[in-house]
Amino acid sequence: MSERLITAIDERGGVYPVGKLEAHRRALPHLAISVFVFRGGQTLLQRRAPGKYHSPGQWANACCSHPDWQEAIATCAARRLREEMGLELPLRPAAVMDYRAEVGGGLVENERVHFFAADWPTPAPTVAPDPEEVDAYRWVDVTTLREEVAMNPDAFTPWLRIYLARAGETGIERLRASG
């Protein structure tokens, strides 16, 4: 099986296909998506499955991934939320932010991440995570999440810690909530 191709970004802002693992090994800038699901003041977290090639067992937001080469960003966000968490929800695009984070094993996320937010509907759907992707999930209010990250940062993915620290850049007002 060949390596999945994602969208890398060159120094002039152009895009080109690159293997997903190669992008992380070489710290190449690449496109990403990040989805936050809210139920009132709570956000949905997932704990990454133990078999993930980086950041296994760490808590992250509802869904994070990379668009396949030539896949539309919004299409990727909806697809990966469905594949990872079994959820089909209307997604609202938010902001775009660049960040870089070491994720262990010599791998680096160097992402231009497109944020999306969704509200938990009534009637509530069933969360049905793919065990290859997600080990567990839970709801937590943003204030408690910030406290947990401060007390035990290694339990959370580097990107979630960055999103919380730079919440104003995500375009998701509820991440800025402090009580």
N, C-alpha and C positions, 0 to 999 in steps of 0.2 A: 504494500500500500504506500502510495507517495504521500509526502507531507502536505498537509492542508495549506493552501495559499491564502494569505491575507493581504491587506493593502498597506504597503509601506509608503512613506512620504520622503521625497528627496529634499535637498537643501534649497531648491527653488520653489517648493510647494507642489511639485508634480507627484504623481502616484505611480507605483509599479508593483507587480506581484512579488511576494517573497514567502518562503516557507515560514510557518508560525514559529517553530522552534528556532529557526535561524534568526528571525527578527529579535527574539528574546536573548539568544546567545550573543549577538552582535550589538545589542542595544540600539537597534534601528528604530527611528520614529515610525509609528504606525497608527492606524485608525482603531478605535475601540468604542464600545457602547457600555453604558452603565445605567441600570434601571433601578429606581427606588419606588416601592409600593407603600402607600400610606393607608392606615386605618385610624382615622382621627389623628391623634398625636403620636401614634406608634408607627414604626417602620418595620418592614419584613426583612429579617436577616436570614442568610443561609450559612451553614458551616460546610466548607468545601470538603468533598469526599477524600478519604485517605489515599486514593489512587491518583489524584491529580498530580501532574508533573511539577507544579510549583504551588506553594502556599497551601498544602493539604492540611485539613483540620483547623484552619483559621476561619473566623467569621467574616463575612462580606455582606454587602447589600444584596437585594433580591436577585440580581442578575448582572453579570459582567461578561463581556466576550469581545470578539473581533469579527467585523464583517468579513465574509469570504471575499476574495478578489472579485470585483465588479458587482458585489451585492449592495443594494441600497442600505444606508445606515438604519433607517426606520424599519425596514423589512427585517434586518438582522436583529434589532431589539425585540420585536414581536416574536420572531422565530425562536430566539434563545430563551426568552421568558417562558414560552410554551415548552421548549425542550428541557430546560433545567428544572422549572417549578411546576409544570403542567398547567400554567395559567394563561388565559387569553383575556387581556384587559386592554381598554383603550389607553394608549400612551400619549402623553404630551411631551413634545420636545422642549428641552430647557436650554442650557448654555453649552458651550464647548470650552474645554480647558486642556492645556498641555501639562503633563507632569512626567516625572521620571522617578522610578523606585527600584531598588534592588529587591528581588523576591526570593533569594536563596539559590544555591547551586550554581552560582555564577551567571544567573539569568537576570535580565533587567526588563521591566516594563517602561517603555519610553513612548507614551501614548498621547494622542490627540483624542480625548474621550468626549463623546457626545452623550449628554445626560438626557434621560427620559424619566417622567414621573407618572404614576398611576394611582388612582383612588380605589380603595376596596369597595366593591359594589354591594348593593342589597338587591336580591338575595346573594349571599356570599358563595363564591365558588369553592371548590375543594382544592387545597394545595396538594399536589401530587408530584413531589420531586423525583427526579431520576437518580437512583442510588449511585450511578456511575459519576454523577456530578455533585450531588448534595448528600451530606451525611445526616444533617438535621436542619430544622428551621425553627424560628421563633419570632415573636413580635416584641418590640421593645420601644419605649418612648425615647425620644432623641436626647433628653436630659440624662436619663439613665445610661444610655449608650455612651454619651460623652464621659460620664463618670467611670464606666467600665473600661473604656479605652485608656483613660488616664491611669487607672489602677493596674491594668494588665494589658499593655499595648501589644504584646506578642500573641495574644489570643485573636487579634484582628489583622486582616490583610493590610499591607502597607498602603494600598490605594484607598481603602476605607478611612484609614487614619488621615490621609492627605485630604480626602473629600471633606471630612469634618473640620480639619484645620483651615481649609480654604472654602468653607461652605458658601460664602458670598459669591464665589466664582462659578458655582454649579448652576445657578439660576433656579434652584429649588428652595423656596423661602422656608419651608418647614425644616430644612436641615440647619437653619440658622437659629431655630427656636432654642431658648435656654431656660424654659420653665413654664 
